[in-house]
Amino acid sequence: MEKTSSSVSWKGNMAFEVSLNGHNFMIDAEPHVGGENLGPRPKPLMLSALAGCTAMDVVAILKKMRIEFDDLKVTVEGEQTEEHPKHFTKMMVKYEVWGKDLPLDKIEKAVNLSEERYCGVSVVYRKAMPVESQIVLHES
């Protein structure tokens, strides 16, 4: 079984340096809870993990299909509880693709393959909460 690990090292107050696969970045809390806003909060990084995972899949699949596009943006919005422990209860993934004569059916196929087969982040999140998606094409 393949293993991956990440570690955090305390840098004072509520700041931590994250080490992951040879990359380092800061996470921190907001000032009103003792942080200095030196980096993102950990929970919102869950949204970035999903956006990045599925975006990479979609780009790879579209390239294999030889679908030409100018740009791709994936935005993930999460709804969370107000009571502790605060957690996401739903996520919405918006895929925006820019290009000329974009084939919606093939883009939908690429998105579905990512969400249902290739993106491990999506698979795990879908076991925990509803994850909806939307595709928006921008013709250039």
Secondary structure, 3 states (H helix, E strand, C coil): CCCCCEEEEEEECCEEEEEECCEEEEECCCHHHCCCCCCCCCCCHHHHHHHHHHHHHHHHHHHHCCCCCCEEEEEEEEEECCCCCCCEEEEEEEEEEEECCCCHHHHHHHHHHHHHHHCHHHHHHHHHCCEEEEEEEEEC
